[in-house]
């Protein structure tokens, strides 16, 4: 339970940080959209990927003695999002 509480508090830091990074990358996304290079990722994809990476970090550090381990998450394709993070996860 302590790990879930820690994850909830960490999401209050991770989500705003990902939002700021997403805003900083807006010119690159606009340029890619104009040039027609791939589809730009949505903000929800960035947040979900960051959350999954944070969970993987927890599993490789805090939960390692319990034998829980998953591979590092890959960047999902636009239509291949299995789990999504919402603002209610941090509550």
PDB file of N, CA, C and O in Angstrom:
ATOM      1  N   UNK A   1       0.819  -1.187   0.000  1.00  0.00           N
ATOM      2  CA  UNK A   1       0.000   0.000   0.000  1.00  0.00           C
ATOM      3  C   UNK A   1       0.865   1.254   0.000  1.00  0.00           C
ATOM      4  O   UNK A   1       0.500   2.263  -0.604  1.00  0.00           O
ATOM      5  N   UNK A   2       1.998   1.193   0.669  1.00  0.00           N
ATOM      6  CA  UNK A   2       2.895   2.336   0.714  1.00  0.00           C
ATOM      7  C   UNK A   2       3.407   2.721  -0.661  1.00  0.00           C
ATOM      8  O   UNK A   2       3.605   3.900  -0.952  1.00  0.00           O
ATOM      9  N   UNK A   3       3.626   1.700  -1.521  1.00  0.00           N
ATOM     10  CA  UNK A   3       4.104   1.983  -2.873  1.00  0.00           C
ATOM     11  C   UNK A   3       3.027   2.717  -3.669  1.00  0.00           C
ATOM     12  O   UNK A   3       3.334   3.624  -4.443  1.00  0.00           O
ATOM     13  N   UNK A   4       1.779   2.330  -3.483  1.00  0.00           N
ATOM     14  CA  UNK A   4       0.689   2.991  -4.204  1.00  0.00           C
ATOM     15  C   UNK A   4       0.507   4.435  -3.734  1.00  0.00           C
ATOM     16  O   UNK A   4       0.212   5.318  -4.539  1.00  0.00           O
ATOM     17  N   UNK A   5       0.682   4.673  -2.443  1.00  0.00           N
ATOM     18  CA  UNK A   5       0.601   6.040  -1.928  1.00  0.00           C
ATOM     19  C   UNK A   5       1.741   6.873  -2.500  1.00  0.00           C
ATOM     20  O   UNK A   5       1.542   8.017  -2.908  1.00  0.00           O
ATOM     21  N   UNK A   6       2.936   6.290  -2.528  1.00  0.00           N
ATOM     22  CA  UNK A   6       4.084   6.987  -3.103  1.00  0.00           C
ATOM     23  C   UNK A   6       3.850   7.295  -4.579  1.00  0.00           C
ATOM     24  O   UNK A   6       4.168   8.388  -5.048  1.00  0.00           O
ATOM     25  N   UNK A   7       3.291   6.326  -5.314  1.00  0.00           N
ATOM     26  CA  UNK A   7       2.991   6.548  -6.735  1.00  0.00           C
ATOM     27  C   UNK A   7       1.964   7.663  -6.903  1.00  0.00           C
ATOM     28  O   UNK A   7       2.080   8.482  -7.815  1.00  0.00           O
ATOM     29  N   UNK A   8       0.962   7.698  -6.032  1.00  0.00           N
ATOM     30  CA  UNK A   8      -0.050   8.753  -6.102  1.00  0.00           C
ATOM     31  C   UNK A   8       0.550  10.131  -5.897  1.00  0.00           C
ATOM     32  O   UNK A   8       0.220  11.076  -6.614  1.00  0.00           O
ATOM     33  N   UNK A   9       1.439  10.241  -4.907  1.00  0.00           N
ATOM     34  CA  UNK A   9       2.106  11.534  -4.681  1.00  0.00           C
ATOM     35  C   UNK A   9       3.040  11.881  -5.836  1.00  0.00           C
ATOM     36  O   UNK A   9       3.134  13.040  -6.239  1.00  0.00           O
ATOM     37  N   UNK A  10       3.729  10.876  -6.364  1.00  0.00           N
ATOM     38  CA  UNK A  10       4.664  11.125  -7.462  1.00  0.00           C
ATOM     39  C   UNK A  10       3.939  11.581  -8.720  1.00  0.00           C
ATOM     40  O   UNK A  10       4.488  12.357  -9.502  1.00  0.00           O
ATOM     41  N   UNK A  11       2.709  11.106  -8.926  1.00  0.00           N
ATOM     42  CA  UNK A  11       1.952  11.534 -10.110  1.00  0.00           C
ATOM     43  C   UNK A  11       1.660  13.025 -10.075  1.00  0.00           C
ATOM     44  O   UNK A  11       1.501  13.649 -11.125  1.00  0.00           O
ATOM     45  N   UNK A  12       1.588  13.607  -8.878  1.00  0.00           N
ATOM     46  CA  UNK A  12       1.375  15.054  -8.779  1.00  0.00           C
ATOM     47  C   UNK A  12       2.598  15.818  -9.277  1.00  0.00           C
ATOM     48  O   UNK A  12       2.493  16.998  -9.609  1.00  0.00           O
ATOM     49  N   UNK A  13       3.740  15.168  -9.333  1.00  0.00           N
ATOM     50  CA  UNK A  13       4.946  15.781  -9.880  1.00  0.00           C
ATOM     51  C   UNK A  13       5.133  15.383 -11.341  1.00  0.00           C
ATOM     52  O   UNK A  13       5.495  16.214 -12.174  1.00  0.00           O
ATOM     53  N   UNK A  14       4.888  14.120 -11.646  1.00  0.00           N
ATOM     54  CA  UNK A  14       5.121  13.609 -12.987  1.00  0.00           C
ATOM     55  C   UNK A  14       4.187  14.250 -14.014  1.00  0.00           C
ATOM     56  O   UNK A  14       4.639  14.677 -15.077  1.00  0.00           O
ATOM     57  N   UNK A  15       2.903  14.321 -13.709  1.00  0.00           N
ATOM     58  CA  UNK A  15       1.934  14.839 -14.689  1.00  0.00           C
ATOM     59  C   UNK A  15       2.223  16.294 -15.068  1.00  0.00           C
ATOM     60  O   UNK A  15       2.241  16.594 -16.261  1.00  0.00           O
ATOM     61  N   UNK A  16       2.452  17.223 -14.117  1.00  0.00           N
ATOM     62  CA  UNK A  16       2.791  18.584 -14.542  1.00  0.00           C
ATOM     63  C   UNK A  16       4.114  18.665 -15.308  1.00  0.00           C
ATOM     64  O   UNK A  16       4.247  19.461 -16.237  1.00  0.00           O
ATOM     65  N   UNK A  17       5.095  17.837 -14.917  1.00  0.00           N
ATOM     66  CA  UNK A  17       6.377  17.841 -15.634  1.00  0.00           C
ATOM     67  C   UNK A  17       6.194  17.366 -17.068  1.00  0.00           C
ATOM     68  O   UNK A  17       6.766  17.943 -17.993  1.00  0.00           O
ATOM     69  N   UNK A  18       5.398  16.318 -17.258  1.00  0.00           N
ATOM     70  CA  UNK A  18       5.131  15.820 -18.613  1.00  0.00           C
ATOM     71  C   UNK A  18       4.366  16.868 -19.417  1.00  0.00           C
ATOM     72  O   UNK A  18       4.612  17.035 -20.612  1.00  0.00           O
ATOM     73  N   UNK A  19       3.447  17.568 -18.772  1.00  0.00           N
ATOM     74  CA  UNK A  19       2.695  18.620 -19.468  1.00  0.00           C
ATOM     75  C   UNK A  19       3.632  19.725 -19.948  1.00  0.00           C
ATOM     76  O   UNK A  19       3.494  20.211 -21.070  1.00  0.00           O
ATOM     77  N   UNK A  20       4.583  20.123 -19.104  1.00  0.00           N
ATOM     78  CA  UNK A  20       5.535  21.157 -19.516  1.00  0.00           C
ATOM     79  C   UNK A  20       6.409  20.679 -20.673  1.00  0.00           C
ATOM     80  O   UNK A  20       6.666  21.438 -21.607  1.00  0.00           O
ATOM     81  N   UNK A  21       6.858  19.449 -20.621  1.00  0.00           N
ATOM     82  CA  UNK A  21       7.651  18.892 -21.723  1.00  0.00           C
ATOM     83  C   UNK A  21       6.811  18.836 -22.991  1.00  0.00           C
ATOM     84  O   UNK A  21       7.301  19.147 -24.076  1.00  0.00           O
ATOM     85  N   UNK A  22       5.554  18.444 -22.857  1.00  0.00           N
ATOM     86  CA  UNK A  22       4.649  18.378 -24.006  1.00  0.00           C
ATOM     87  C   UNK A  22       4.486  19.767 -24.630  1.00  0.00           C
ATOM     88  O   UNK A  22       4.468  19.900 -25.854  1.00  0.00           O
ATOM     89  N   UNK A  23       4.367  20.801 -23.791  1.00  0.00           N
ATOM     90  CA  UNK A  23       4.261  22.167 -24.304  1.00  0.00           C
ATOM     91  C   UNK A  23       5.545  22.603 -25.009  1.00  0.00           C
ATOM     92  O   UNK A  23       5.491  23.253 -26.054  1.00  0.00           O
ATOM     93  N   UNK A  24       6.694  22.248 -24.441  1.00  0.00           N
ATOM     94  CA  UNK A  24       7.962  22.617 -25.063  1.00  0.00           C
ATOM     95  C   UNK A  24       8.166  21.928 -26.408  1.00  0.00           C
ATOM     96  O   UNK A  24       8.852  22.459 -27.282  1.00  0.00           O
ATOM     97  N   UNK A  25       7.581  20.766 -26.574  1.00  0.00           N
ATOM     98  CA  UNK A  25       7.708  20.035 -27.834  1.00  0.00           C
ATOM     99  C   UNK A  25       6.646  20.423 -28.863  1.00  0.00           C
ATOM    100  O   UNK A  25       6.607  19.852 -29.953  1.00  0.00           O
ATOM    101  N   UNK A  26       5.793  21.380 -28.531  1.00  0.00           N
ATOM    102  CA  UNK A  26       4.720  21.799 -29.446  1.00  0.00           C
ATOM    103  C   UNK A  26       5.247  22.270 -30.796  1.00  0.00           C
ATOM    104  O   UNK A  26       4.660  21.909 -31.816  1.00  0.00           O
ATOM    105  N   UNK A  27       6.319  23.057 -30.862  1.00  0.00           N
ATOM    106  CA  UNK A  27       6.809  23.465 -32.186  1.00  0.00           C
ATOM    107  C   UNK A  27       7.274  22.285 -33.035  1.00  0.00           C
ATOM    108  O   UNK A  27       7.081  22.279 -34.251  1.00  0.00           O
ATOM    109  N   UNK A  28       7.882  21.293 -32.405  1.00  0.00           N
ATOM    110  CA  UNK A  28       8.328  20.118 -33.156  1.00  0.00           C
ATOM    111  C   UNK A  28       7.131  19.336 -33.677  1.00  0.00           C
ATOM    112  O   UNK A  28       7.135  18.863 -34.813  1.00  0.00           O
ATOM    113  N   UNK A  29       6.099  19.201 -32.833  1.00  0.00           N
ATOM    114  CA  UNK A  29       4.889  18.497 -33.280  1.00  0.00           C
ATOM    115  C   UNK A  29       4.226  19.249 -34.428  1.00  0.00           C
ATOM    116  O   UNK A  29       3.754  18.632 -35.383  1.00  0.00           O
ATOM    117  N   UNK A  30       4.188  20.579 -34.343  1.00  0.00           N
ATOM    118  CA  UNK A  30       3.575  21.371 -35.417  1.00  0.00           C
ATOM    119  C   UNK A  30       4.353  21.214 -36.719  1.00  0.00           C
ATOM    120  O   UNK A  30       3.758  21.082 -37.789  1.00  0.00           O
ATOM    121  N   UNK A  31       5.667  21.229 -36.632  1.00  0.00           N
ATOM    122  CA  UNK A  31       6.496  21.051 -37.823  1.00  0.00           C
ATOM    123  C   UNK A  31       6.298  19.673 -38.429  1.00  0.00           C
ATOM    124  O   UNK A  31       6.200  19.534 -39.648  1.00  0.00           O
ATOM    125  N   UNK A  32       6.240  18.664 -37.589  1.00  0.00           N
ATOM    126  CA  UNK A  32       5.997  17.303 -38.097  1.00  0.00           C
ATOM    127  C   UNK A  32       4.625  17.183 -38.737  1.00  0.00           C
ATOM    128  O   UNK A  32       4.455  16.473 -39.728  1.00  0.00           O
ATOM    129  N   UNK A  33       3.634  17.887 -38.164  1.00  0.00           N
ATOM    130  CA  UNK A  33       2.293  17.860 -38.731  1.00  0.00           C
ATOM    131  C   UNK A  33       2.282  18.528 -40.106  1.00  0.00           C
ATOM    132  O   UNK A  33       1.647  18.031 -41.037  1.00  0.00           O
ATOM    133  N   UNK A  34       2.988  19.656 -40.229  1.00  0.00           N
ATOM    134  CA  UNK A  34       3.050  20.373 -41.503  1.00  0.00           C
ATOM    135  C   UNK A  34       3.758  19.539 -42.567  1.00  0.00           C
ATOM    136  O   UNK A  34       3.327  19.490 -43.718  1.00  0.00           O
ATOM    137  N   UNK A  35       4.845  18.885 -42.171  1.00  0.00           N
ATOM    138  CA  UNK A  35       5.602  18.066 -43.113  1.00  0.00           C
ATOM    139  C   UNK A  35       4.960  16.706 -43.366  1.00  0.00           C
ATOM    140  O   UNK A  35       5.357  15.994 -44.288  1.00  0.00           O
ATOM    141  N   UNK A  36       3.976  16.347 -42.556  1.00  0.00           N
ATOM    142  CA  UNK A  36       3.284  15.069 -42.738  1.00  0.00           C
ATOM    143  C   UNK A  36       4.100  13.875 -42.276  1.00  0.00           C
ATOM    144  O   UNK A  36       3.953  12.778 -42.814  1.00  0.00           O
ATOM    145  N   UNK A  37       4.948  14.074 -41.295  1.00  0.00           N
ATOM    146  CA  UNK A  37       5.785  12.991 -40.778  1.00  0.00           C
ATOM    147  C   UNK A  37       5.086  12.367 -39.573  1.00  0.00           C
ATOM    148  O   UNK A  37       5.135  12.922 -38.475  1.00  0.00           O
ATOM    149  N   UNK A  38       4.453  11.251 -39.763  1.00  0.00           N
ATOM    150  CA  UNK A  38       3.797  10.548 -38.661  1.00  0.00           C
ATOM    151  C   UNK A  38       2.658  11.343 -38.044  1.00  0.00           C
ATOM    152  O   UNK A  38       2.339  12.454 -38.467  1.00  0.00           O
ATOM    153  N   UNK A  39       2.071  10.750 -37.053  1.00  0.00           N
ATOM    154  CA  UNK A  39       1.007  11.421 -36.314  1.00  0.00           C
ATOM    155  C   UNK A  39       1.558  11.900 -34.974  1.00  0.00           C
ATOM    156  O   UNK A  39       2.285  11.161 -34.309  1.00  0.00           O
ATOM    157  N   UNK A  40       1.229  13.108 -34.574  1.00  0.00           N
ATOM    158  CA  UNK A  40       1.721  13.573 -33.264  1.00  0.00           C
ATOM    159  C   UNK A  40       1.026  12.829 -32.121  1.00  0.00           C
ATOM    160  O   UNK A  40      -0.158  12.501 -32.193  1.00  0.00           O
ATOM    161  N   UNK A  41       1.790  12.582 -31.086  1.00  0.00           N
ATOM    162  CA  UNK A  41       1.235  11.893 -29.918  1.00  0.00           C
ATOM    163  C   UNK A  41       0.375  12.847 -29.100  1.00  0.00           C
ATOM    164  O   UNK A  41       0.635  14.049 -29.042  1.00  0.00           O
ATOM    165  N   UNK A  42      -0.625  12.303 -28.486  1.00  0.00           N
ATOM    166  CA  UNK A  42      -1.499  13.096 -27.626  1.00  0.00           C
ATOM    167  C   UNK A  42      -0.868  13.230 -26.245  1.00  0.00           C
ATOM    168  O   UNK A  42       0.015  12.463 -25.862  1.00  0.00           O
ATOM    169  N   UNK A  43      -1.347  14.221 -25.519  1.00  0.00           N
ATOM    170  CA  UNK A  43      -0.844  14.441 -24.165  1.00  0.00           C
ATOM    171  C   UNK A  43      -1.075  13.216 -23.296  1.00  0.00           C
ATOM    172  O   UNK A  43      -0.223  12.861 -22.482  1.00  0.00           O
ATOM    173  N   UNK A  44      -2.205  12.577 -23.461  1.00  0.00           N
ATOM    174  CA  UNK A  44      -2.521  11.394 -22.657  1.00  0.00           C
ATOM    175  C   UNK A  44      -1.514  10.270 -22.894  1.00  0.00           C
ATOM    176  O   UNK A  44      -1.195   9.516 -21.974  1.00  0.00           O
ATOM    177  N   UNK A  45      -1.010  10.157 -24.130  1.00  0.00           N
ATOM    178  CA  UNK A  45       0.004   9.143 -24.413  1.00  0.00           C
ATOM    179  C   UNK A  45       1.303   9.440 -23.676  1.00  0.00           C
ATOM    180  O   UNK A  45       1.939   8.534 -23.139  1.00  0.00           O
ATOM    181  N   UNK A  46       1.699  10.718 -23.651  1.00  0.00           N
ATOM    182  CA  UNK A  46       2.904  11.101 -22.930  1.00  0.00           C
ATOM    183  C   UNK A  46       2.771  10.775 -21.442  1.00  0.00           C
ATOM    184  O   UNK A  46       3.685  10.213 -20.840  1.00  0.00           O
ATOM    185  N   UNK A  47       1.633  11.127 -20.859  1.00  0.00           N
ATOM    186  CA  UNK A  47       1.429  10.907 -19.422  1.00  0.00           C
ATOM    187  C   UNK A  47       1.391   9.410 -19.110  1.00  0.00           C
ATOM    188  O   UNK A  47       1.985   8.966 -18.128  1.00  0.00           O
ATOM    189  N   UNK A  48       0.705   8.644 -19.928  1.00  0.00           N
ATOM    190  CA  UNK A  48       0.619   7.201 -19.713  1.00  0.00           C
ATOM    191  C   UNK A  48       1.992   6.552 -19.804  1.00  0.00           C
ATOM    192  O   UNK A  48       2.339   5.701 -18.985  1.00  0.00           O
ATOM    193  N   UNK A  49       2.780   6.959 -20.813  1.00  0.00           N
ATOM    194  CA  UNK A  49       4.115   6.394 -20.977  1.00  0.00           C
ATOM    195  C   UNK A  49       4.999   6.751 -19.785  1.00  0.00           C
ATOM    196  O   UNK A  49       5.740   5.900 -19.293  1.00  0.00           O
ATOM    197  N   UNK A  50       4.931   7.985 -19.318  1.00  0.00           N
ATOM    198  CA  UNK A  50       5.732   8.403 -18.158  1.00  0.00           C
ATOM    199  C   UNK A  50       5.311   7.629 -16.913  1.00  0.00           C
ATOM    200  O   UNK A  50       6.162   7.234 -16.115  1.00  0.00           O
ATOM    201  N   UNK A  51       4.014   7.408 -16.739  1.00  0.00           N
ATOM    202  CA  UNK A  51       3.522   6.652 -15.588  1.00  0.00           C
ATOM    203  C   UNK A  51       4.000   5.207 -15.653  1.00  0.00           C
ATOM    204  O   UNK A  51       4.415   4.649 -14.637  1.00  0.00           O
ATOM    205  N   UNK A  52       3.948   4.594 -16.829  1.00  0.00           N
ATOM    206  CA  UNK A  52       4.412   3.218 -16.970  1.00  0.00           C
ATOM    207  C   UNK A  52       5.908   3.110 -16.723  1.00  0.00           C
ATOM    208  O   UNK A  52       6.367   2.127 -16.142  1.00  0.00           O
ATOM    209  N   UNK A  53       6.677   4.107 -17.156  1.00  0.00           N
ATOM    210  CA  UNK A  53       8.118   4.112 -16.877  1.00  0.00           C
ATOM    211  C   UNK A  53       8.374   4.248 -15.376  1.00  0.00           C
ATOM    212  O   UNK A  53       9.269   3.598 -14.837  1.00  0.00           O
ATOM    213  N   UNK A  54       7.597   5.083 -14.709  1.00  0.00           N
ATOM    214  CA  UNK A  54       7.763   5.241 -13.263  1.00  0.00           C
ATOM    215  C   UNK A  54       7.426   3.945 -12.534  1.00  0.00           C
ATOM    216  O   UNK A  54       8.109   3.579 -11.578  1.00  0.00           O
ATOM    217  N   UNK A  55       6.384   3.248 -12.972  1.00  0.00           N
ATOM    218  CA  UNK A  55       6.033   1.960 -12.371  1.00  0.00           C
ATOM    219  C   UNK A  55       7.164   0.954 -12.587  1.00  0.00           C
ATOM    220  O   UNK A  55       7.493   0.183 -11.686  1.00  0.00           O
ATOM    221  N   UNK A  56       7.764   0.964 -13.793  1.00  0.00           N
ATOM    222  CA  UNK A  56       8.883   0.059 -14.067  1.00  0.00           C
ATOM    223  C   UNK A  56      10.073   0.381 -13.171  1.00  0.00           C
ATOM    224  O   UNK A  56      10.769  -0.525 -12.713  1.00  0.00           O
ATOM    225  N   UNK A  57      10.311   1.678 -12.916  1.00  0.00           N
ATOM    226  CA  UNK A  57      11.405   2.066 -12.018  1.00  0.00           C
ATOM    227  C   UNK A  57      11.130   1.572 -10.601  1.00  0.00           C
ATOM    228  O   UNK A  57      12.032   1.073  -9.929  1.00  0.00           O
ATOM    229  N   UNK A  58       9.880   1.712 -10.144  1.00  0.00           N
ATOM    230  CA  UNK A  58       9.522   1.203  -8.814  1.00  0.00           C
ATOM    231  C   UNK A  58       9.721  -0.309  -8.735  1.00  0.00           C
ATOM    232  O   UNK A  58      10.211  -0.824  -7.731  1.00  0.00           O
ATOM    233  N   UNK A  59       9.337  -1.018  -9.801  1.00  0.00           N
ATOM    234  CA  UNK A  59       9.465  -2.471  -9.793  1.00  0.00           C
ATOM    235  C   UNK A  59      10.920  -2.906  -9.800  1.00  0.00           C
ATOM    236  O   UNK A  59      11.250  -3.958  -9.252  1.00  0.00           O
ATOM    237  N   UNK A  60      11.787  -2.124 -10.403  1.00  0.00           N
ATOM    238  CA  UNK A  60      13.201  -2.486 -10.467  1.00  0.00           C
ATOM    239  C   UNK A  60      13.978  -2.036  -9.241  1.00  0.00           C
ATOM    240  O   UNK A  60      15.132  -2.428  -9.068  1.00  0.00           O
ATOM    241  N   UNK A  61      13.369  -1.220  -8.385  1.00  0.00           N
ATOM    242  CA  UNK A  61      14.083  -0.748  -7.199  1.00  0.00           C
ATOM    243  C   UNK A  61      13.390  -1.223  -5.925  1.00  0.00           C
ATOM    244  O   UNK A  61      13.903  -2.102  -5.232  1.00  0.00           O
ATOM    245  N   UNK A  62      12.245  -0.656  -5.617  1.00  0.00           N
ATOM    246  CA  UNK A  62      11.559  -0.935  -4.352  1.00  0.00           C
ATOM    247  C   UNK A  62      10.980  -2.344  -4.312  1.00  0.00           C
ATOM    248  O   UNK A  62      11.083  -3.024  -3.291  1.00  0.00           O
ATOM    249  N   UNK A  63      10.380  -2.784  -5.396  1.00  0.00           N
ATOM    250  CA  UNK A  63       9.704  -4.085  -5.405  1.00  0.00           C
ATOM    251  C   UNK A  63      10.594  -5.227  -5.892  1.00  0.00           C
ATOM    252  O   UNK A  63      10.127  -6.359  -6.018  1.00  0.00           O
ATOM    253  N   UNK A  64      11.857  -4.948  -6.165  1.00  0.00           N
ATOM    254  CA  UNK A  64      12.749  -5.980  -6.678  1.00  0.00           C
ATOM    255  C   UNK A  64      12.902  -7.168  -5.730  1.00  0.00           C
ATOM    256  O   UNK A  64      12.921  -8.308  -6.194  1.00  0.00           O
ATOM    257  N   UNK A  65      13.011  -6.945  -4.418  1.00  0.00           N
ATOM    258  CA  UNK A  65      13.132  -8.103  -3.515  1.00  0.00           C
ATOM    259  C   UNK A  65      11.918  -9.039  -3.573  1.00  0.00           C
ATOM    260  O   UNK A  65      12.030 -10.209  -3.207  1.00  0.00           O
ATOM    261  N   UNK A  66      10.783  -8.552  -4.018  1.00  0.00           N
ATOM    262  CA  UNK A  66       9.589  -9.391  -4.100  1.00  0.00           C
ATOM    263  C   UNK A  66       9.531 -10.199  -5.387  1.00  0.00           C
ATOM    264  O   UNK A  66       8.635 -11.027  -5.553  1.00  0.00           O
ATOM    265  N   UNK A  67      10.465  -9.975  -6.298  1.00  0.00           N
ATOM    266  CA  UNK A  67      10.499 -10.719  -7.549  1.00  0.00           C
ATOM    267  C   UNK A  67       9.571 -10.164  -8.610  1.00  0.00           C
ATOM    268  O   UNK A  67       9.328 -10.822  -9.621  1.00  0.00           O
ATOM    269  N   UNK A  68       9.048  -8.965  -8.401  1.00  0.00           N
ATOM    270  CA  UNK A  68       8.149  -8.357  -9.384  1.00  0.00           C
ATOM    271  C   UNK A  68       8.996  -7.559 -10.357  1.00  0.00           C
ATOM    272  O   UNK A  68       9.750  -6.672  -9.955  1.00  0.00           O
ATOM    273  N   UNK A  69       8.869  -7.880 -11.649  1.00  0.00           N
ATOM    274  CA  UNK A  69       9.661  -7.158 -12.640  1.00  0.00           C
ATOM    275  C   UNK A  69       8.976  -7.235 -13.992  1.00  0.00           C
ATOM    276  O   UNK A  69       8.527  -8.299 -14.418  1.00  0.00           O
ATOM    277  N   UNK A  70       8.903  -6.101 -14.654  1.00  0.00           N
ATOM    278  CA  UNK A  70       8.351  -6.028 -16.003  1.00  0.00           C
ATOM    279  C   UNK A  70       9.396  -5.404 -16.906  1.00  0.00           C
ATOM    280  O   UNK A  70      10.300  -4.716 -16.431  1.00  0.00           O
ATOM    281  N   UNK A  71       9.280  -5.639 -18.221  1.00  0.00           N
ATOM    282  CA  UNK A  71      10.216  -4.983 -19.137  1.00  0.00           C
ATOM    283  C   UNK A  71       9.912  -3.488 -19.210  1.00  0.00           C
ATOM    284  O   UNK A  71       8.816  -3.051 -18.857  1.00  0.00           O
ATOM    285  N   UNK A  72      10.890  -2.712 -19.670  1.00  0.00           N
ATOM    286  CA  UNK A  72      10.680  -1.276 -19.833  1.00  0.00           C
ATOM    287  C   UNK A  72       9.608  -1.043 -20.880  1.00  0.00           C
ATOM    288  O   UNK A  72       9.601  -1.718 -21.910  1.00  0.00           O
ATOM    289  N   UNK A  73       8.704  -0.108 -20.644  1.00  0.00           N
ATOM    290  CA  UNK A  73       7.641   0.145 -21.619  1.00  0.00           C
ATOM    291  C   UNK A  73       8.179   0.817 -22.873  1.00  0.00           C
ATOM    292  O   UNK A  73       9.050   1.685 -22.810  1.00  0.00           O
ATOM    293  N   UNK A  74       7.648   0.403 -24.001  1.00  0.00           N
ATOM    294  CA  UNK A  74       8.005   1.020 -25.273  1.00  0.00           C
ATOM    295  C   UNK A  74       7.019   2.140 -25.563  1.00  0.00           C
ATOM    296  O   UNK A  74       5.912   2.173 -25.026  1.00  0.00           O
ATOM    297  N   UNK A  75       7.446   3.059 -26.427  1.00  0.00           N
ATOM    298  CA  UNK A  75       6.557   4.152 -26.810  1.00  0.00           C
ATOM    299  C   UNK A  75       5.400   3.556 -27.611  1.00  0.00           C
ATOM    300  O   UNK A  75       5.638   2.916 -28.636  1.00  0.00           O
ATOM    301  N   UNK A  76       4.149   3.750 -27.170  1.00  0.00           N
ATOM    302  CA  UNK A  76       3.013   3.122 -27.866  1.00  0.00           C
ATOM    303  C   UNK A  76       2.698   3.821 -29.182  1.00  0.00           C
ATOM    304  O   UNK A  76       2.921   5.021 -29.345  1.00  0.00           O
ATOM    305  N   UNK A  77       2.177   3.038 -30.107  1.00  0.00           N
ATOM    306  CA  UNK A  77       1.664   3.630 -31.339  1.00  0.00           C
ATOM    307  C   UNK A  77       0.342   4.298 -31.005  1.00  0.00           C
ATOM    308  O   UNK A  77      -0.273   3.986 -29.986  1.00  0.00           O
ATOM    309  N   UNK A  78      -0.089   5.194 -31.837  1.00  0.00           N
ATOM    310  CA  UNK A  78      -1.261   6.014 -31.526  1.00  0.00           C
ATOM    311  C   UNK A  78      -2.505   5.178 -31.239  1.00  0.00           C
ATOM    312  O   UNK A  78      -3.263   5.498 -30.324  1.00  0.00           O
ATOM    313  N   UNK A  79      -2.724   4.124 -31.998  1.00  0.00           N
ATOM    314  CA  UNK A  79      -3.938   3.319 -31.833  1.00  0.00           C
ATOM    315  C   UNK A  79      -3.717   2.105 -30.938  1.00  0.00           C
ATOM    316  O   UNK A  79      -4.606   1.265 -30.805  1.00  0.00           O
ATOM    317  N   UNK A  80      -2.534   2.005 -30.321  1.00  0.00           N
ATOM    318  CA  UNK A  80      -2.187   0.821 -29.546  1.00  0.00           C
ATOM    319  C   UNK A  80      -2.037   1.132 -28.057  1.00  0.00           C
ATOM    320  O   UNK A  80      -1.187   0.542 -27.390  1.00  0.00           O
ATOM    321  N   UNK A  81      -2.837   2.037 -27.536  1.00  0.00           N
ATOM    322  CA  UNK A  81      -2.765   2.381 -26.114  1.00  0.00           C
ATOM    323  C   UNK A  81      -3.675   1.422 -25.352  1.00  0.00           C
ATOM    324  O   UNK A  81      -4.886   1.394 -25.572  1.00  0.00           O
ATOM    325  N   UNK A  82      -3.075   0.632 -24.450  1.00  0.00           N
ATOM    326  CA  UNK A  82      -3.842  -0.362 -23.707  1.00  0.00           C
ATOM    327  C   UNK A  82      -4.363   0.204 -22.397  1.00  0.00           C
ATOM    328  O   UNK A  82      -5.509  -0.042 -22.023  1.00  0.00           O
ATOM    329  N   UNK A  83      -3.535   0.953 -21.708  1.00  0.00           N
ATOM    330  CA  UNK A  83      -3.925   1.532 -20.426  1.00  0.00           C
ATOM    331  C   UNK A  83      -3.704   3.032 -20.496  1.00  0.00           C
ATOM    332  O   UNK A  83      -2.740   3.497 -21.103  1.00  0.00           O
ATOM    333  N   UNK A  84      -4.583   3.775 -19.885  1.00  0.00           N
ATOM    334  CA  UNK A  84      -4.438   5.210 -19.906  1.00  0.00           C
ATOM    335  C   UNK A  84      -4.475   5.732 -18.474  1.00  0.00           C
ATOM    336  O   UNK A  84      -5.218   5.235 -17.628  1.00  0.00           O
ATOM    337  N   UNK A  85      -3.663   6.732 -18.232  1.00  0.00           N
ATOM    338  CA  UNK A  85      -3.593   7.355 -16.923  1.00  0.00           C
ATOM    339  C   UNK A  85      -4.529   8.544 -16.903  1.00  0.00           C
ATOM    340  O   UNK A  85      -4.598   9.308 -17.866  1.00  0.00           O
ATOM    341  N   UNK A  86      -5.233   8.695 -15.829  1.00  0.00           N
ATOM    342  CA  UNK A  86      -6.135   9.851 -15.713  1.00  0.00           C
ATOM    343  C   UNK A  86      -5.794  10.619 -14.443  1.00  0.00           C
ATOM    344  O   UNK A  86      -5.002  10.163 -13.620  1.00  0.00           O
ATOM    345  N   UNK A  87      -6.393  11.771 -14.300  1.00  0.00           N
ATOM    346  CA  UNK A  87      -6.134  12.583 -13.121  1.00  0.00           C
ATOM    347  C   UNK A  87      -6.637  11.906 -11.844  1.00  0.00           C
ATOM    348  O   UNK A  87      -6.155  12.217 -10.754  1.00  0.00           O
ATOM    349  N   UNK A  88      -7.585  10.998 -11.961  1.00  0.00           N
ATOM    350  CA  UNK A  88      -8.111  10.314 -10.786  1.00  0.00           C
ATOM    351  C   UNK A  88      -7.129   9.301 -10.209  1.00  0.00           C
ATOM    352  O   UNK A  88      -7.300   8.865  -9.070  1.00  0.00           O
ATOM    353  N   UNK A  89      -6.098   8.915 -10.974  1.00  0.00           N
ATOM    354  CA  UNK A  89      -5.106   7.972 -10.453  1.00  0.00           C
ATOM    355  C   UNK A  89      -4.286   8.583  -9.328  1.00  0.00           C
ATOM    356  O   UNK A  89      -3.779   7.862  -8.469  1.00  0.00           O
ATOM    357  N   UNK A  90      -4.153   9.893  -9.323  1.00  0.00           N
ATOM    358  CA  UNK A  90      -3.341  10.544  -8.304  1.00  0.00           C
ATOM    359  C   UNK A  90      -4.099  10.801  -7.019  1.00  0.00           C
ATOM    360  O   UNK A  90      -3.511  11.252  -6.036  1.00  0.00           O
ATOM    361  N   UNK A  91      -5.396  10.521  -7.006  1.00  0.00           N
ATOM    362  CA  UNK A  91      -6.208  10.783  -5.823  1.00  0.00           C
ATOM    363  C   UNK A  91      -6.186   9.597  -4.896  1.00  0.00           C
ATOM    364  O   UNK A  91      -6.816   9.627  -3.839  1.00  0.00           O
TER     365      UNK A  91
END
